[in-house]
């Protein structure tokens, strides 16, 4: 059912049961920014007063079609007078101070709907992110120099492979670069990195026995991570797809005690990619790898309100 149809049914039932409601979260964001509900809006978000939640649960939701697509939020209380916002040529109820709510929830929400970085960050945070990405790129360029001079092996992994393929560089809202290094090469690479690091950069090595363990090393600038150095080991083909699908959870959790296990044929070869103008090696069989990690539609962008929340 289209969001407009869902909201029409929801509105009729709320009127029937005398429940005041307002557009909320992404539904409100789309109504304000697009004046329509885009295909990326797969559910509708609405809010009611906390005191009306029992009637919503007992009387309204049981009568809703596609009820799983209706997400109802609870507000401490509902203002006596509401404003309206027209979307898809329908006037919907909204909070009188809904713009303040959107700003507090999504940061630079108006420009963000049409910005590659998406919503969720302020203008200042976006500028800081872009400045940090430049330092990440400096660190990657440094690694590439070591590869050319000392013949070290490394591969872009995870969101950095996706960025190289989909964006020819950073995923606009990403804030670090994921690099994989064969476990047998790791000591040599870390020694070279530590010896030749440019000014301002540091190497924070893995510390598995620390009270707050870190199972991978990273290159940082002013204490902020620029490049993660993940140890790679080979695994047998059988069952590798399930292991690969867990890679992103592993990278995001930052607490895994396991090495990243990938098929031998992915480590014995490498693909070539471009990352912000820099020619770099990608994990071998990059297309197959990206499908295993992100699914068949990995070239599709997530909705703007999901981007800065690391939905790659």
N, C-alpha and C positions, 0 to 999 in steps of 0.2 A: 504494500500500500504506500502511495506517495506521501511524503511528510505533510503536504497540505490536506490530504484526505484524513490522515491520522489526527491532525490538529482540529479539523472541523468536527470530527466525531468526538474528540476529547472535549472540545468547547461545548458542544451540545449536551454532553453528559454532565459537565460541570454546572451548566445552567439549570439542568433538570434537578440536580441535587444541591443547588445553591452553594457551590464551592467557588471561591475566587481563586484565580490562578494567573501566572505570568509566564512568558517565554523566559528560558534560562540557558545558561552556558552556550554551547556551540549553536543552538537554534537561535538564540538571541543574537549571537555574533554574526551569523549569516544574514539574519533579517536586517540588522543595522548596516552591515558592510556591502552586501550583495543585492538587497531588496528581493531576494529570491532564495529558495532552498536548493543548493546544488546537489549533484549526485553523490558527492563525498559525504553528505549528511545522511548516514544510514539509520539514525534513530532520532527521535525528537526528545528534547529536554524541556521540562516545565517545572514550575515550583508552586507549592501551595503552603499555606500556614500550617504549622505543626499540629494545631488543633484539628485541622481538617483531614489529616492523614488517615485516621480510622475509616472515615467515609470514603476516601479515595480507594483504600484497600478493599473495603467491604462492598461498596456499591458501584463505583465507577470502573475500576480496572477489570472486574469480571465481565463487563459488557463491551470492553474494547476488543476490536480486531487487531491482530499483530501486536498484542499487548507487550511482547518482549522487546518491541521497538520503541516503547514509551518509558522514559526514565524520569521518575518523579522525585524532585528534591523538596526537602522540608525547610521552610523559613521560620524563624522564631515567631514572627507575626507578619501579617499582610497590611501594607498601608491602606488607610481608609479610601484614598483617592489614587487611582492608577493612571498612567499615561498609556498611549497607544502607539504602535509602530506598524506601518503598512508594509506588507511583504506579499509578493504574489497577488497583489491587488486586494488583500484582505487586511483589515485592521486588527492587530493582536494586542492584548494587554501586556504592559511591561511596567517595571518599577519606575517611579518618577525619576530616580537617580541612577538609571541603568547604565549611563555612560561612565559614571564613577565606578560602578561594579565591574564593567568590562575592563576598565583601565587597571583596576586592582588585580583582576584575575588574569588578564592576558597581556599586560604591558602595552607596547606600542601596537594596539590592536587594529587601528584603522589602516595604517600603512602596511602592517603585517599580513593582511589578507592578500596583498598583491606583491609582497616582498618574498624573494626566494628563501629567506631565513624563516619566514612564517611568523606567527604570533606567539606571545609568551615572553618576549624580551623587550625591554625598553630601548629607546634610541641609543642611550649610553651603553647599555649592555651589548647591543649589536656592534657598536664601534669597538668596544673592548674585545669582543670575539674576533672580529676581523684582524685587529692588531695582533692577537695571540696566534691566529692562523699563520700570519707572516713568520712568526718565530718557529712555528711547527715546520713550515716549509724550509726555513733555514736549516733546521735539524735534519730534515730529509735530504736536502742538498748536500749536507756534510756526510751523511751516510753514503750517498751516491758517489761522492769523491773517494771515500774509503774503498768502495767496491771497485772503482776504476783503478786505484793505485795498488791495492793489496789483494784484489780478486776475491773479496769476501762475497758470501752468498746471503741474500736476504730477499724477502718477498713481501709485497703489500698484502694485508689480510683484511677480512671483515669489511667494515664500512669504508675503509680506504680503497679497497678493490672496487666496491660499489661506486665510490666517488670518482675513481679514475675512469670507469666504464660509462657511468651515467652522466657525470658532470665534467669530465676531463680535469678533475681536481677535487677540492674539498666538497663533500656534501655541505651545502651552505651553512647548515646549523651545527656541524660537527666541530669538536674542539680539540681533537688530537689525531695522531696518525698511528695506525696499527701495523706493525711490522713483525714478520715471522722469521726466525733464524733457526736453522737446524741445531738441535741440542748439542751435537758433537762440535759445532763451530762456535758455540756461544761464548766460551771462555776467551777464545782468540779475538772475537769481535768486540767483546766488552773491554778487553785490554787495549785494543786499538782506539776504541771510542774514548776511553778514559785518558789515554795519552794525548790525543789530538783534539779534544773538545774545544770549540771556539769559546772566546770569553763570554761569560754570563751564563753558559750552559753547565749543567752538572749531570753526572750519571748516578742515579739511585739504584743500587743493585738489589736483587731479590733478597729477602730476609725471611725465609720460611720458619725460623725458630723465634722470631720476634713476637712479643705479646700481641701485636697487631700485624700478623704475617702478610707479606707481599710475595706472591709466587712468581713474579716476573720483574725484570729490570725496566727502567724508563729513563729517557733523556728529558730533562726539565730545564726550564728557563725561569729564573727568579722563583723557584719552588713550584712552578705549575707544570704539569706534565705536557710534553710536546709529542713524544714518540714512545709508545709501548713496545718493548722487545720481548716477543713471545717465543718460548722454546718449542720447536716443532719436532715431532717424531713420526715415524712411518707406522701405518696400521695396515692390517690386511683388508682387502676389498670387502669381504663379507661383513655386513652390518655397519659399514662406514657412514652411510647416509644419516643414520640416527645420531651418530657421534658428531657429525658435522653440524646438524641442526642445533645441537647444544652449544656450539661455539659462541654464538652471540650472547647467550646467557652467561657463559663463562667470561667473556670479555667485559660484559657490563657489571658482573658481580665483583670482579677484582679480588676474589677470595678463593679461587680454585687452587687446589693443590696438585692438579693433574697437568701434564704437558698437553699441548694441543696436538692431537693425533690426526693425521691426514693421510690419504692414500699415497702410496709410494710414487705413483705416476704423476701426482700433483707436485711432489717435491723434487722429482728427478728432472722435471722440465719447468720452464717458466714462460709466461706470456709477457709481452711488452705493452706498457700503457703509458699514457701521458698524464702527469699530475701537475696542474698549473704551469704548464710549459716545460716541465722536467720529465725526461724519458726515464722510466723506472720499471723494474721487474715486478710483475704480478704473480701470484700463486699460479702454478700451471693449470691448464684446463679451466681458465677463469670463468667461462660461461657455465660450465657444469658446476663449478664451485658455488657461484652466485645462486643458481637455481636451488642447490641443496640447502643453502643458508637462508635465502630470502623468498624462494618460490619462483614460479614461472614469470610473474609480473614484476620482477625486481626493477625494471626500468620505469615503473609508474611511481609518481611522487605521492607521498602521504598528504592528507589534508593539511592546510596551513596551520591549524591549531594543534596538530600533532608533531610538527617538525622540530621545534626547539625543545621538545620533550624526548629527543633522541629516538624517535621513530624513524629509522633510516630509510 
